[in-house]
Amino acid sequence: MAQPAPTAPQATAAATCQSYWPTPYPVCGAILDLYKSLGGPSSTLSYPKSSEAPAGDGIGTRQAFLGGTVYYSPTTGAYIE
């Protein structure tokens, strides 16, 4: 029997994330868009040092990079803190 196609959320999540070797942490969504626009690992942010996680404000998320932290919320978009 044929395997069912992946659901949309799984396909979307995989399509909007990228990993940067040698770190195991994916960069996703709006944070990925900002990261790429700045030059990715060649930028001042360098490589990710954590996964994206809740920001603690109940609204946004944060991801730490070797050269800084990026905050994202639907209201502000992604920006370097």
Buried (B, 14 or more C-beta within 10 A) or exposed (E): EEEEEEEEEEEEEEEBBEEBEEBEBBBBBBBBBBBEEBEBBEBEBBBBBEBBEEBEEEEBBBBBBEBEBBBBBEEEEBEBE
